[in-house]
Amino acid sequence: MKKRLMLLVVVTALLAATVPPAAAVTRGGSLDGGAHPYVGIMVAKIDGTPVWRCSGTLITDNLYVTAGHCTFGATSVEIWFDTDLMDQGGPGAAGYPFTGEVSGTPYTLPGHTASTWFLYDLGVVVLDDPVDLGPYPVLPDVGQLDALAQGRKSANVTAVGYGLQEFVEGPLCVGPEDCEGGNFFDPKIQSDLTRYKATLMVVNSQGVAGLGNITKNNPELAGSFLVSGDAKHGGTCFGDSGGPMLMGNVLVGVNSFALNRNCAGTGGAFRVDQPTSLAFIEEHLD
């Protein structure tokens, strides 16, 4: 990542304890319940070992769409569609993070690398067995986001995901045995593994132009768009990566990045309404 792009932080929630604490995923949003049953939580595996988690969306009974940084490097994926894994007696009782409701094979948009992820941040998972959770979202027309008017009433998307829910401040040590005085930091790494939703405003549909208009020198960044994030209306955070940005029942984007490590303020999504994105997804449709 170069220049101002050092601000971009992928919002995948790693399973390891190195994940930084973050502000609420949809801290002005609400529990999703059964509103979006086709949105699931995935755990990527490398040679059978769980390595990170993301959110994503079924668009058919066997194709799950997520972010490219969620699939890149993974050899297999496990997915759950429960609204709250804690309701199953805890994540372990639900099989998390080893055995999902369904497994699948991940694929990543060509061009995605560790250094170019934000330019090609789209992935899919082809399920091993079909899952009937329809009706499903539909794919957008090319350039559908460009037709949006300005303002919260005219340019809203619904974000859905299983990301972190709260920001916990404290000393940089974990557990009372590591800290003096008995005050220690609880990073809330696993969140509550619950599906939330929030209505967000599209701040800029032309990439990250809101940050000093850097798309003038980097026109390829028009593949991203910015969404609002605040305590009243909600926002996105670690673990929401890959989750849908929906206009009604149209999947216009996938959650991609935050602009700081606290997930405060504006967030970013990757556009599905691009010819390359649509061709990649359609290549994996039955």
N, C-alpha and C positions, 0 to 999 in steps of 0.2 A: 504494500500500500504506500503510495507516494503523496507528497504535498498535503493538502487538506484531508485526504482520505485516511490519514492516521486517526481521524476521529471515528471512523467506522469500527464498530465492535460487533462481531457476529453474536446473535442472540440465541445460540445453541446452549442448553444447560448441560454441561458435562456431568458425568456420574462421579467423577473424582472430587475429592474435597478441596481442590484448587479453585473451584468456581467462585468468583467474587459474589458477595451479596448484592442484591439489586432491588430497585424499587418495584412496587407492585406491578404485576403483569397488566391487569386491567383494573387499576386501583380506583377508578371511577366507574367501572363497569359492573357486571353482575354475573351470578352463576348462570351458566348456559342451560342447565337441565337437559331437556330433550329437544331443544331448538335446532341443534345442528348435530344429529346423531352420526353423520358421516365424517365428522372431524375426530381424529384419533391421535393418541400419543404413541410415538415410535421410539424404540431403542435400537441404535445401530450397533452391529457386532463386527468384530474383525476376528476371523477364525474362531468363532464361538464365544468370544469374550465381549461382554457389553462395554461400550466405550463412551457413548454420549446419547442424549435424548433430544427429541424435537417434537413438533406437532405437524399435522398434515391433513389432507382432505381426499376422501374417496370421490372420484368423479364417475366411476363405473363400479360394478361389483368386484372388479379385480385390479383396478389401477388407482394408486394413491399418489397424490401430487404433494411435493414438499420443496424445501430449499435445496440447492445444490450442495451447500456446505454440510447438509445433513446426510447426504448419500455418498459424498466424495470419500473414497478410501474404504468404505464399508464393504464387507463381503456378504452380509445378510442383514435382515431387519425383522424385528418383532413389533407387532402393533396391537394396541388395546383401544376399544371404543367405549369403555365405561365412562360415565360422566364423572365419577369419583372413585378412584381405585381404593381409597380408604374405606369405602362402603363394602368392599369385598373382604373385610377382615384385615385390611392392611395390604400394602403393595406386594409383599411376599406371598400372601395367600392368593393373590390374583396372578401369580407367576412372574411378576415384575422383579428384576429386569431381564429374566432369562427366557421365559416362555409366554408369548403373547396369545391373544385370541386367534391370531393368524400370523404367519411369517411370509417373507417375500424376498425378492431379489432387487437390489437397488441399481439405478442407472442415473448418470449425471450428464447434464447438458455439455456437449463437446466444447472444449475451450476452457473449462473450469480447471484451475490449478490452485495451489496454495497461495499464490500471489495475485491471481486474477479472479478470485472467487466472486467478487462483487459485480463483475461484468457478465457472469454466466451462472447466476445463483438459482438454478432450477434443477430439481431432481424428481424422479418418479420411483415408485416401488411396484413391481408386478407381483401380486399376491399369489401364493401357492394354491390357495383355495378361494373361491368367490365368497363375498360377504354381502348379504342383502340388507342394505341400510338406506335405500333410496326412498323418495326421489333425490337424485344427486344434483349438485351444481352443474351448470353448463359452462362451456368455454366461451370466452369473449370474442367479439369481432376484432379484427386488427385495428389498433389505434382507438379502441373504445374509450380509454381514459382521457384521450385528447378532447373529447366532446364535453367534458365536465364543465359546468359553470363554476364560479367562485363562491366561497362562503359555506358556512357549516350546514345550511339548509339545502344546499344544492350539490355539495361535493362530499357526501358521506360514504364511508365503507364500514362494514362490520368486520372486526378482527375477532378471531376465535382461537384459543390455545390453552395449553396446560402449563404455562410458565410460572415463574416465581411470583409470589403474591405480596411480599412485604420486604421492606428495607430495615435491617437490624444493625444498629451502630454499636460498636464496642471496641475494646482493645484487640489488637491483632494477635490473639492467642485463643486456642480452642480447648475448653475443658478447665476445671478448677485446678487440676494438677499442674497446668502450664502457666497460671497467672497468680500474681501476688494479690492478696486482699479478697480473693474469692469472686471477683468480677471477671467474667469471661464472655467470649464472643460465640454466639450460636448462629452460624451462617445460614441456617434454614435451607440447606442445599437441595433437599428433595421437594421443597414446597409442600403442597398437599395433594399434588397429582390430580387436580380437579379442573374440569373444563370451564373456562370463563369466556365472556364475550364483552365487547365494547364497541360503541359507535364512534368512529374517529373521522376527522375531517382530512381530506386530501389537501395538504398544504401546497404541494407542487408536483404536478404530474410529469414534469420534464426533468427527471433526474434529481440531482442534489443542487440545483441552481440556487436554492435558498441559502446556501453556504458560500457567499461570495461569488455566486454565478459561475462556478468553476466548470460548468459544462461548455462554456465558450471555448475553452482550451481542451476539453475532454468530452466531445459530443457523444462518445460511446456510453457515457453514464446516463444517457436518457433511458436506459434500460431499467432504471430504478425510479421510484417515486416516494415522496415524503408524506407521512401522516402525523397528525397531532398526537400529543400525549400530555395529559394534565390530570390533576387530582379529581377534578369534577367529572370529566368525560372518560377517563381511562387512558391506557397506553399499553405498550408491549414490552416484554423483557425476556430474560434468559429462559429457554424452554418453549417460547412461542415461535421460535424459528420454524419456518415451513408452514405455519398455520395460515389459513386463508384470509385474504382481503376480499370480501364479498360485496358486490353491488346487487342487492336483491338476491337472486339465485345465480348470479354470474361470478365466476372466479376470475377476478381481474389481476390478482397478484398473490405472492406468497411473502410472508414476513421474513425479512432478511437481516437487518442490522439495527443497532442502536448508535447514537452519536456520543455516548459517554458510558462509562462503566457502571453508572448508577441507574441507567435506563430512564433518566429524567428528560422530559421534553420530547422533541420530535424524534420519530423513528423512521425506518426505511423499509420499503418492500420492493421485491423484484417484479417487473411487469410480465404478466402472462399474455397480454394482448399484443405481443410482438410476433412477426412472422417466424422467427427462429424458435421462439418458445412454443408456439402452437404446433409447428412442424415436429418438434421433438416429442411433445406429448402425444400427438396423433400417431407418431411412429410406433408407440407402444400400446395403442388401443387395439383391441381384438378386431 
